[in-house]
Amino acid sequence: MADEQPKRQGDSIASSYSKAGPYLDASWQLIGAVGLWSLVGWWLDGKLHTTPWLLVTGAVLGVGLGFYLFFRALLAIKK
């Protein structure tokens, strides 16, 4: 009897992680797109001395792409 309690609890934790996985993936896509394109803009600003315009452009592009990927992933979860 005592061994069944941790096993069931472990199964419920694994099940919770499995259900949360697609939502975590969608969130990481949003964060990654914004971070990556902001980093690209910052790097290009350093190379081309156009501060802060390419950083701003990269951040805006990252937000747009990130939200597109985020909502596409959420719609795929609902199907």
NORNORTA-V802443 format. One record per run of one state. SS is the DSSP state (a for helix, b for strand, c for the rest). FROM is the first residue (numbers start at 1). TO is the last residue. If there is no record, write none. Layout:
ss=SS from=FROM to=TO
ss=SS from=FROM to=TO
//
This chain:
ss=c from=1 to=1
ss=a from=2 to=48
ss=c from=49 to=52
ss=a from=53 to=78
ss=c from=79 to=79
//
